[in-house]
Amino acid sequence: MQNQNMEASFSTLIMSLGSSPIINIGLAQNPQTGKTEKDLNIAKFNIDLLLMLQDKTKNNLNEDEEKFLKALVTDLQMKYVEAKKA
């Protein structure tokens, strides 16, 4: 395996945290099992973590980071509501 230089950034952190709800809503395969699974309780927990992070970082992010986090949380919330209705 080749060692890649990955930059640790706020956006990378947010994308990493945001991938869990996508998997738990059933929109992507679990990389560990290769199966599509649905656990809306865990999805909601992870969305709530992002909301808490959004609240705790208020006024400490640059404009792009703030927009990215808000857009991700809003998108995940909408996908969660759609999955809950299904």
C-alpha positions in Angstrom: 0.0 0.0 0.0 1.3 3.4 -1.0 1.6 6.1 1.7 -0.5 9.0 0.5 -0.1 12.5 1.9 -3.6 13.3 3.2 -4.2 16.7 4.6 -6.1 16.9 7.8 -8.6 19.6 7.4 -12.0 20.6 8.8 -13.7 19.6 5.5 -12.0 16.1 5.7 -13.3 15.7 9.3 -16.8 16.7 8.3 -16.8 14.4 5.2 -15.6 11.5 7.4 -18.3 12.1 10.0 -20.9 12.6 7.3 -20.2 9.2 5.7 -21.6 7.3 8.6 -25.1 8.6 8.3 -25.1 8.0 4.6 -24.2 4.3 5.3 -26.7 4.0 8.1 -29.5 5.5 6.1 -28.8 2.8 3.5 -27.6 5.0 0.7 -24.1 3.4 0.5 -22.6 0.1 1.2 -20.9 -0.5 4.5 -17.2 -0.7 3.5 -16.5 -3.4 6.2 -19.3 -5.7 5.1 -19.9 -4.7 1.5 -23.6 -4.8 2.3 -26.2 -2.0 2.3 -27.6 -1.8 5.8 -30.1 0.5 7.5 -29.9 1.7 11.1 -31.8 5.0 11.4 -31.0 5.3 15.1 -27.3 5.4 14.5 -27.8 7.7 11.5 -29.7 10.1 13.7 -27.1 9.9 16.4 -24.3 10.8 13.9 -26.4 13.7 12.4 -26.9 15.0 16.0 -23.1 14.8 16.5 -22.7 17.0 13.4 -25.3 19.4 14.7 -23.5 19.6 18.0 -20.2 20.2 16.2 -21.9 22.9 14.1 -23.1 24.6 17.3 -19.8 24.3 19.1 -17.8 25.8 16.2 -20.2 28.7 15.5 -18.2 31.9 14.8 -14.9 29.8 14.7 -15.1 28.6 11.0 -14.3 30.4 7.9 -17.2 31.1 5.5 -16.5 28.1 3.2 -16.3 25.7 6.2 -19.5 27.0 7.7 -21.4 26.7 4.4 -20.1 23.2 3.8 -21.1 22.0 7.3 -24.5 23.6 7.0 -25.1 22.1 3.6 -24.0 18.7 4.7 -26.2 18.7 7.8 -29.2 19.9 5.9 -28.7 17.3 3.2 -28.3 14.5 5.8 -31.4 15.7 7.7 -33.5 15.6 4.5 -32.2 12.1 3.5 -32.9 10.9 7.1 -36.5 12.2 6.9 -37.0 10.5 3.5 -35.7 7.2 4.9 -37.9 7.5 7.9 -41.0 7.9 5.7 -40.1 4.9 3.6 
